[in-house]
Amino acid sequence: MNGAPPCPIDSVEFVYNIDEVDQPLVCHLDYEPECFGHGDHPDYPSTMCLAAAYIKDVDILGLLSPDKIEAIELLALDEQERFDGDGGYDEE
């Protein structure tokens, strides 16, 4: 999409639109699903970690503020959690 490289197979792609920019920000994130009640290790919630953020073919991750990175990760996590895994989204 828009010149960004393909998303790695083990990552999640999320498109984020920035008001001041006419090109979407194509984000590649690492997703770790929640893990509860699986033996001796502690429980943890789902997480997203932004690995790359492209405008066209340029990775601008290093230019994003920590607040913007966190906002993208939370939006992408929310979208992932609404996705039901069957090709659609859960009804809210």
C-alpha angles and dihedrals in degrees: 000000000000094000097305114136117256116281112258112255093245094049137076123239118218125178115215122189117214114204096221095046126071093208123070120243107241107207129196113201137181111233124205113187120220119273120204131168099359105139129277101348121089123263119252136181126241115282139191124204120194108232101171138001118197133195101189103319098332120101106219097175091119090056096055121098119240088248092054091047091051091048091052092047092050093047092048091047091050091051092047092050091050089053108093098204093243096092096274144069128263116253114252 
